[in-house]
Amino acid sequence: MNQKMLKLENLLRFHTVCRQLHSLGQRRTLAQWRRVFSSAYPGWAAQQYTQPWQTDMLLGAALSQYRLLVTKKEERSRKSQLSSPKSKKEVEAWIGMTVEELATAMEKDIDYIYEALMNTSIDIDSLEADSHLDEVWIKEVIKKAGMKLKWSKLKQDKVRENKDAVRRPQADPASLIPRSPVVTIMGHVDHGKTTLLDKLRKTQVAAMEAGGITQHIGAFLVSLPSGEKITFLDTPGHAAFSAMRARGAQVTDIVILVVAADDGVMKQTVESIQHAKDAQVPIVLAINKCDKADADPEKVKKELLAYDVVCEDYGGDVQAVHVSALTGDNLMALAEATVTLAEMLELKADPTGPVEGTVIESFTDKGRGPVTTAIIQRGTLRKGSILVAGKSWAKVRLMFDENGKTINEACPSMPVGIIGWRDLPSAGDEILEVESESRAREVVEWRKYEQEEEKNKEDLKMIEEKRKEHQEAHRKAREKYGTLHWKQRSFIKYQEKKEQKILRPKEKLERDSNILPVIIKGDVDGSVEAILGIMDTYDASHECELELVHFGVGDISENDVNLAETFHGVIYGFNVNASNVIQQSAAKKGVKIKLHKIIYRLVEDLQEELSSKLPCIMEEHTLGEASILATFSITEGKKKVPVAGCRVQKGQLEKQKKFKLIRNGHVIWKGSLTSLKHHKDNVSVIKTGMDCGLSLDEDKIEFQVGDEIICYEEKEVLAKTSWDPGF
């Protein structure tokens, strides 16, 4: 009960006591007169005694009513006090929200956010509507607004359910059956691994005509007289091998390490050994070129000891086979050694259930569309199966073996060509079978979404780092001048500017060439104001700086010409005149005077002048396009030169022009050709529909089937300013 209520009650009690004392005094006097007046005025005596009690009742009722009202008022005030924190508006915020998002959440405009962040260490000038705010600034703004902060776990929108396809758990050992080994041939350049692959391929497909599917299959089977089969990978490059390992494909079971007997261990030999060890893949040593007079196989074995490759002759477990890829000597012995090692490894696979495999090679065939060569690792692939690889999926329309023959199914360890892909997957991508086309689309969409989310996170992280760097630099600058008087700050800034390095004449010329000083003269103030208003919209200072030297009303004078000469500027006149004397003076001093009577013509002229200050840009004009149909290499001395077999699809290829190599829509090389041949003849021009072979001026670039070669020439084109005044 409040103080007012207590005071009122005390006052009423005091008044009652006084009234009662006064009534006691009156009773004595009235008692004497009672006997006299009681008979004549009986009602008078009753009235004298009942009136005080009625007054007390009225006062008590009033007091109780007042007490009730006060009590209700106190309860209402208490309720309002209790509910006041709840009445604060809740603002749902999240880490990294932008200025615009915070304003929307608070139901305020963006200027309110800027005002709330004034007099803080944040650089308001650098803030844009899409700038991300730190947690401390979000709290500061909401606190100043008198609102309640509620952190949201969202703004990662809704967490999407993982829809990816994954490999099955390991199969029951009882359901496994033996499978053929998958072998990769590796070694140093020019040690004969390509020749060895070709020789092994010819033993199997000798009856095939040149230019068949074998040139593109990427993997092939070799059948031994004993009935055993070996799958050889035709993509033994180190990068492809590493990519398979990185994706966990583990396609390769055995590595055949080719070392030339006349050359010994070289750099790429050591790299191949390291790849095999990292993948925990056993090695079979093929010592090649043993038919040469200067061949020394024992020297090779001794050199390999330094890299922990110990042959059986020296007490190790690495089989060494002396071969000649050129003559074909001992190739079957090499194959048998590989089969023996495979038997020791007890290679097995599960031929049942959904298919699992790996893309070995992918290319686009003009008549068939996207085609992949794959190694099946689990399950049995059949026509009509729905496959997912990377961000591509396929409904298998056709399958073919290493000889180009159509097959109905492919078992584990079997190389198979697959047609039916919607997009071209990448080499090394994992192949998984799914139950339906809708499920395949779901998996691909999820993988694309996941990739996009990862990219967004990286971009946001980079933005945050840059913003923090900028804020730190701004904070240090504020600390430097923060405690100084404005006069001291001005003096220090003047001293710093004075101490700046004076530009050399050449640097000054380069800087001045990127500035356009202008002088504006108009007939009336309104015209000049309109022109200056248009110039205020200029937003391309990063291209060329627009500098207003002078503006005024009236005809162009000698003073205007002198100013323009001093600043190397241009005079623009709107509805004004320049006398012959002034024009002659300007011509002598090399000053441009441009007179206009239509304002948008003046602005167009200004745009052209700005554009003339910009450096010319180089535009590419395509002369011809060719697609790579085959890749091979030629030997020049001891150097392997990659060569691409192409067909011109459009225009023509001119050897003297520039070229670029495009893969999956991305330019991976630009330069010149070292050779351009039609059959065996060197030519300078190849026209549409003709086949050719070409090599680049950079031998580190590896061609892939399906790549595009573009022939182009560069032409200088005048640049155009990006400034758009709005009309």
N, C-alpha and C positions, 0 to 999 in steps of 0.2 A: 504494500500500500504506500502510495507516494506521500511526500511531506505535506502537500496541500490538504489531503484527507485528514491527516493527524491533527493539523492545526485547527481545521473546522470542527472536528470532534471535541477537542479540548475547549474551544470557545463555547460550543453548545453546552458542555458539562458545567463550565463556569457560570454561564447564564442561568442554568437550571438551579444550581446551588443558591445563587443570589435571590432568585425568585422564590425559592422555598423558605429562605431566611426571612424574606420580606413578608411572606404569607403567615409565618409563625407569629410575627409581630402584630399583624393585622388580626389574627385569631383572638388574641387577648382583648383587643378593643371591641371586636365584634361580639365576643362572649357576653360583654356587659349589656350590649344593645339587643342581644338575641331574645332575651326574655320579653322585651318590649315589643319587638317587631315580628316575632314568630307567629303570633296569633293573627296579626293584620296582614303580614306579607310572607306567607309561608314559602312561596316560589323564590323569593329574593334570596333567602338563606341557602336554598339548594343550589341556586345559580352561582353563589360565591364560592362554594366548595367544589363544584363540578368543572368549572372553567379551567383551573390549572391542570387538571388531569386530561382534559380534551386537548389542551395546548401541547402537553407532553406527547400525547399520541400522534398529533399532527407532525410535531418536530421529529419524532422517532421514525414515522413513515417516510418523511422527506429525507431524513438522514440515510435510511436504508436504501431508498431509491437512488440517492446520490452515490452511495457506496457501490451499488450494483453497476451504475453507469461507469464509475471510475474503474472498477474491476474489469469490466468488459473492454474499456479503452486500453488498460494495461495489457490485457491478453492479446488484443489486436496488435499493439506495438511490439510485444514479444514475438508474436508470429511473424510480423513483417521483418523483425531483426533476424530471426532464424531463417526466413526464406530469402533474404536479400542476397546471400552468396549464390543461391540457386538461380536467382533471376538474372545473373550475369550471362551474357551470350557466350556459348561455347563455340570455339573455333577449332575445327579439325585440321591439323597441320601434319606435315611429314618432312623428314629430312631431305634437303635439297630442293624444296619447292621454289618456284620462281616468284618474282615480284608480282606478276599478273595473277598467278594462282593464289597467292596470299591475299591480294586485294579482293579477289572473287570470293574466297572463303570467309572474309570479314565483312563482305557486302559493302566495301568501300571502293573509291577510285584509286588509281595508281599514285596520284599526287599525295594522297593521304599517307601512303607507305613511305614516300620520299620525305615528307615532313616529319614523320615519326623517327626517321633515321638521321635527321639533321643533328649536328653537334655530337656525333659519334665518330669513331675512328674509321668507319667505312667510307669509301670514296663514292659519294653519291653521283658524281659526274660520270663515273664508269658504269653505273647501274642502268640496265635496260629492262624492258618489260619481261624479257625471257632470261634475265640473269638469275642464277641460282643463289639462294640465301643460306648462310650457315645457321646452325641451331640457335646460336646466341642472338642473332639479329631477329629471327622469328619470334623468340621469347620477348625481346625488347619491344617490338612493334605491338604485340598483343597485350603486353603489360601496360603500355602507354594508352592503349585504347580502352583499358578497363574491362577487358574481356577475359574469359577463362580459356586456357590452352588445353587442348586434348590431342595427344599424339596419336596419329593413325598408323597402324601396322601396314596398312595398304599404301597406296599410290604405287604399288607395284601392280596396280589394277587388281584383277582377280588372279590368284595363283592357278595357272592352268595345270590340268592333270597331265602327267607324263604319258604320252601316247606312242613312245618309241618302240621299235621292235628290237628284241635282244636274242642272243643265242640261247639255245636250250641248255638245261643242265646236262652234265656228263652222262653218257649212256651207260646202261648196264653192261659190264664186260662180257657177259654171256651172249649179247646180241652183236658183238663186233666181229667183223670178218677181215682177213688180210687184204691189203691194198698195195698198189704199185707205189714206188718211191717217187717223189717230186724232186728233181735235181736242177740246180742252177750252176752254170759254168761261169767262172770268174777268173780274172787275171789281168795282167798289165797289157796296155795297148801294144799291138803288133807281136804278141806272143802266140797267136794262132787260135784263139778261142772262137773267133768267127768262122775260120776255116774248119775247125773241128765241128762246130754246129752244122755247118753246111754239109760236111761229109756224112755226119750222122743222119741228117735229114735225107740226103740222096740215097742212102742205103734203104730208106723206108719208102720214099716217094719217087723213085727213079723214073717211073713211067709217066709222071705228071708233066704236062706241058708248062713252059715258062710263062710267068705272069699270072699263074693261078692263085687260088686262095691261100696256098701255103706261104706265099711271101708276106701275108698279113696276119696269119693265124696267131703268132706269138708264142705258141707252145705246141709240142708234137710228141707222139709216142714212138718209141723204138721197141720192136719185138725181137727178142733173142731166139736163137734156134731151140733153146730149152723151153720156150713158151712164156718166159718171163717178160714183163713189160716195164719200161721206164718212161716217165714223163719228163721231158726236158723243157725248161723255160727258155724262150727265145728273147727274153728281156733281161739280160744279165747285168745291166748297168748298176752301178753302186747306188745311185739315187733311188731307183725303183726298189732295190732290195731293202734299203733303209726305210722307205715309205711303208713297205709291207710289215716290217718289224714294228715301226712306230704305231701302226694301227692294230697290232696284235694278231696279224693274220697268220704268221708262222706257216706260210705255204711251203717253204723250202724245207726238205728233210735232210738233204745232203748237198754239200758244195764240192764241185770238182774244180780244184785250183790248177789252172794251166800256167806253167812256167817254161819259158824257152830254154833249152839246154845250152844254147850258145850265148845267152844274155844274162841268165841268173835272176836273182831276186831284185825287183825294182820297186819304185814307190807305190804303184797301184797294187802290186802283189802284196805288200805289207798292209795296205788298206783293206784288201779282200780278206786277208787273214783276220784282221780286227773285226770286220763285219761278221764273219763266221763265228768268232769267239763270243761276240756280243749277243748273237742270236742262239748261242749254244747249239750250233749245227756242226756235225762231224765233217771232216775233210777227206777227200780222196785226191791224191796228188797225181796230176798228169804232166809228165816231163815231155814237152813237145819238141819238135825239130831234131829228134835224135838221128835223123838220116843225114844231117850235116856233118862235114868233116871236122869242124871245130866244136862239135857238141861235147859237153862234159856234164853228164847227169849227176855224177858224184859231187861235183862242185855245188850244184843246186841243192842237194840234200844237206850238205854241210852248212850252206848259208842259211837254210831254213831252221837249223838248230837254234840260231840266235832269236828266233821268234816263236819258240816253243812248239814247232812243228817237227816232231820226231818220227822219222820213217821206221818201218819194221826192220830194215837192215841195221838200224842203230839202236834197236831195242824198244822202239816206240810202237804205237798202234795205228799209224797213218800208212795206208797202202800207197805205194808209189808204182806207177805204170809208165814204162817208156813207150811213147807213141810218136807217130808222124801223121799229123792231120792232112798233110799234102798228099801222101801216098796211101794213107788209110791203114798203115801198119798198127797192129795191136789195139784197134778201136774196139773190137769185140771183147778183148781182155779187160779193157777199161770198163765196158758195160757190165761184164761179169763181176768185176771187183765191186762195182756199185751195188749190184744185186746182192752180193754176199754181205755187204755192210747193211743193206736194208733188212736182210733176214735177221741179222744180229739185233737190229733196232726193233724188230717185231712190230712193224707198222700195221695198224688196224684202223678200221672206221666203221661207223654205223650207217648202213645203206637205207634205213627206214626213217620215216618221219619227214618233217619239213626240211627243205634243202638249206645248207649253209655252204658258202664258198667265198672266193675272192676274185675280183676283177684283175686280170693280168695285163690286158691291153684293151683300149677302146678307140674306135674311129668311126667316121661317118662314111658309109658307102652310098654312092650316088643313087643306086637303084634300090637299096635295102634300108637306107636310113641309118640310125645309130646301131653299131654292132660292137659287141664285146667278146673278148676271149676270156674265159673263166676257168678256174680249177675248182671242181666240186670237192668239198671236204667232208660233207655229211649229207645223208639223204640221197635220193635219186631224182634227178631233174627230168621232167617230162613236158611234153608240149601242152600249153595251156596253163602252166604254173604261173603264179603271180609273184614277182620278185621285187625286192627293194634293195637299192645300192646307193649309199650316200643320199643325195637329194633327187634321185631318179627312181623310177619304177617301170616295170615291164610286165606285159602279158606275153609269155613266150609263144611266138608265132612259128619260129623255125629254129632248129638246132642242126649244126653240122660239125663233123670231126676235123682232124688236122688235114685230111685229104679233100675237104670240101664236100664230102658226101653227107646227105641228110641222114640224121639219126633220130630215133624216137625217144631215147633216154640216155642219160649220162650218170655214171656211177662215181663214187669217191675216187680221187686222184686222176680222174679223166679230164683232159682239156677239151673244152667245148666252145664253139662259137654260138652266140645267142643273138637272135633278132627279135625285136618287139619292144625296144626301149622307147619311152616317151622323150627322154632327154639322155644325153651322153654322160654316163658316170665317169669317174676318174679312176686311173690305174691304182690299184691298192685298196679300193673301196670294198667293204664287206658286203657280201650278197646274202640276203635272208629271204626265205619264202614266207608269205603271209596268206591268209585264208581267202581274201577277196580284194577286188579293185578298190572298194571304198576304204578298206583297212590300209591298203598301200598309199592311197592319197592322204589318209590321216597321218601316217608315219612321216611322209615327205613334208606335209605342212608343219608338223611338230618340229622336225629337224630344221626347217627354214626359220621357224619362229625362234627356236633356241639359238641359232646362229645370229639372228638379228638382235636378240636380247643381249647376247654376249658382246656384240659390237656396240650397242647402246651403252652398256656398262663401261666399256673401255673409253668411249667418247666422253661420257660424263666424268670419269676419273681424270681424263686429260684436261677437261674444262675446269674442274675443281683445282687442279694443280696450278694451272695458269692464273686462275683468279686469285689464289692464295699468294702466288708470287707477286702479282700486281698490288694486292693489299699490303703485303709486307714492304714493298718499295714505297708505297704511299705513306705508310706508317712511319718509316724511317725519315722520309722527307718532312713530315709534320713534326717529328721529334726534333729535327734539326733547326726548324724555325719556330717551333711552338712557344718557347719561353722568351723570344726576342720581341722588342718593340717593332712596330711596323716600319719605322724609319731604319732600324738596324737590318730588318729583313730586306728592305729595298736596297740598302747599300751592299749587303752581301751578294744578292742576286746580280747587282750591277758589276761587282768585282768578278764574279764567276763568268758572266757573259764577256767581260773584257779580256779574261784570261783564256777564252776559247781560242783554239788554233785558227789562225787566219787562213782562209782558203787559198790554195794555189790558183794561178790564172786558169789552168785547165779544169780544175774542180769547180771554180766559180762559173766558168762557161757552161759546164754540164748542169750545174744547179739552175743557172739562169735560163737555160733552154727548156726547163720544165716549169717556167713561170710565165704567165701572160698578164703583164700590166696593162690596164685599160684606163682611158679618160672618157668620161661621159659628158656630153653637152646636149641640152634639150631646149626647146622653145619656151616651155613654162615649167614651173616647179612640179606640177602634177605629172608631166611626162617623165621628168628625171626621177621622181619618186617611184613611178610605175616600173621604170627600167631597173632601178636599184632593188625594188621588191622582187623582180624576176631573178636578179643576180644573187639574192639571198637564198634562193632555192638550190644554188649550185652545191652538189654533193659528191663531186668527183675530184677532190683535192689530191687523192692518192695517185691520180693519173697526171693531172696538171693543175698547178695552183693558180687560181684566178685572183689577181691583186688589183684593187681599185685605187688608183693613184690620185685622181681628182675628179670632181663632178661639179657642174654648175649650169647656169641658165645663160643663154645668149649664143651668138655666133662664135665660131672657132677663132681663137686669137693666136698671136705669136707666142704668148706665154704657154698656151696649151701645146704647141709644137715643140717648144724647148723642153717642157716636162716630159713629153713622149720620147724625145731624143735621149734625155738623161736616163730614163728608166727602160729604154728599148720597148716602149709600149705602142698601143694602137689607139687612135682617137675615133670614137663613135659619136656621130651627130644625128640627132633626131629632130626633123623639121627645122634645121638650122642651115646656115650657109657658110662656106669657106671661100674667101676671095681668091682671085688668081694669084695674088702676091703670096698669100698664105700657102696655097697649094704648091707653088714653085719652091717656096722655102722648105716645105715638108719633103718634097721630092729630093732636094739637095741633101737633106739630113737623113734620108732613108726612113721617114716616118709615114706610116699608113694612115690615111684619113678615109673613113667609110661613112657616107651619108645615107640615111634612110628616112622614108616618110611613113612606112608601115612597121609597127613595132615587132611583129613576128618575123619580118624579114631581117630586122636588126638582130634578133635572137638567133635566127638560123645562121647568119653571118658569124656571130660570136661562137656558135657551136663549131662551125667549120674552122675558125681560127684556132680554137682549142684543139681540135682534132689534128691540125697541121703541126702542133707542138709535140704530139705523141710519136714515138718511134714506130716505124712500119712493122707490120706483122707478116709472118710467113704463112702462106696458105698452101696446103697440099692439094695438088690436082692429080687424081688417079689416072694412070695411063693404061694399066692392065691388071688383071687379077688371075691368079693361078692357084690350084689346089694340089696339095702333096698327096700322091697316090702310093708312093713307096719310098723307103729310106734304105740307103746302103752306104758303104764307105769305100774309099780307094786309098791305096798306099802310095805316098810320095816320099821316097827315101825311107826313113824309119818312122814316119809320121802318118797317122790315120786321119784322113780328111772326110768328114761327113758330107754326103751328097744326097740331094732330094730329087726324086723323080716326080715331075709335075706335068700337069696339063693346063694350058691356058683356057680359062673359062670366059674371059671377057677382055676386049682390048688387045694390047700387045705388051710384051716385056722387052725393054731396051736396056742392054747391059750397062750403058754409060749413065743411066739414071739412078736414082736412089730407090732402095727397097726396104720393106719392113715385113717382119714375120708375125703373124697373128695366130694366137692359140686361145680358143674358147672366148673370143671377143676381146682379148687383151693383147696389146702390142708388147712382145717380149724381146724384139731386136729391131734396130734400125741401122742401115749402113749400105755398103756396096757389095757387088758380086765379084768374086775372084775368077769365076768361070761360068759360061753359059753355053751348053752344047745341045745340038740336035743330032741324035744318034751319036756318032763319034766326031762330028764336025763342030768346031768353034764357030759360033754365030753371034751377031750383035743384036738381032731382033728375032723374037718368036711371036707368031701371031695366033689369033683365036683358034682353038681346036687342035693345035699342035702340041706334041709331047716334047719335053726337054729335061735335061739334068742340070742342076746348078749347085754351086757351093758358095758359102758366104766368106766375108773377110774376117770372120771370127770363128775359129774352129771349136770353141767351147760350147757353142749352141748346138743342142741336139734336136733334130727334126722329129716330128711325130706325124703319123698318117692322119690326115684330116686338117692339118695346119693350112693356113692360107698365106700365099706370097703376094704382096701388093707392090706394083711398080708405080712410082709417083715422081713428080717434080715439084719443086717449091718455087712460089712466086711471091714477090713482095707486094703487099696490099696496104694502102693507107688505112691507118687505124681510125676509129670513130669514137668520140667521147661517149661515155655512158650517161652523161647528164641529160635528164629529161625534164625540161621546164614545165611540162604539163600541157602544152598545146603545139 
